[in-house]
């Protein structure tokens, strides 16, 4: 386990876990920690042996200041902005999410306004950002702000289950799907369809695709190699 300024990084095979840990300050992410987190994510992204990253918080709070956000307690300010940048957001039923920056004369400054509006729509994003209000778990799920809500005691199991599920898929297909979705999301439909077609054609030439088809025909579990 590696300790940084306000967080730790732990590796377990293809899984890396980043734990925000600032006791007494609800895991507030400092400016220095933001820079360090950016560098850590770049390092993990460049490491082919890392397939999944879980971002979580110590002490029953996420933070008041191919990635899975494990959310419980207070997920406020830059904490929510970090979660919005993740691919999946699994939340405990006690979670409170919000971007309260307007209450201190500021606005979210780490992508919060833009990612939130793209996720839940402009009107709902204005309601959350401009009022600086907290969103409880049930509403967050209804808005699509979180992927899934489970009892707090089941959160670790839900995260582990999602990692296991994703681990069974082709790493090439997952990476390509994520890239096409992210790249084409704000593009005109014809651009997205062209990117999708190109990605489809590339994947048809891979070992993983052939293995997936063979496994389906033979009624067995595929053994993907990422090639």
Secondary structure, DSSP 8 states (H G I E B T S, - for coil): -EE-SSEEEEEETTEEEEEE--TTTTT---HHHHHHHHHHHHHHHH-TT--EEEEEESTT--B---EEEEE-SEEETHHHHHHHTSSEEEEETT-EEE-GGGGGT----SSHHHHHHHHH-HHHHHHHHHHT-EEEHHHHHHHTSSSEEE-GGGHHHHHHHHHHHHHTS-HHHHHHHHHHHHHHTTS-HHHHHHHHHHHHHHHHTSHHHHHHHHHHHHTS-------
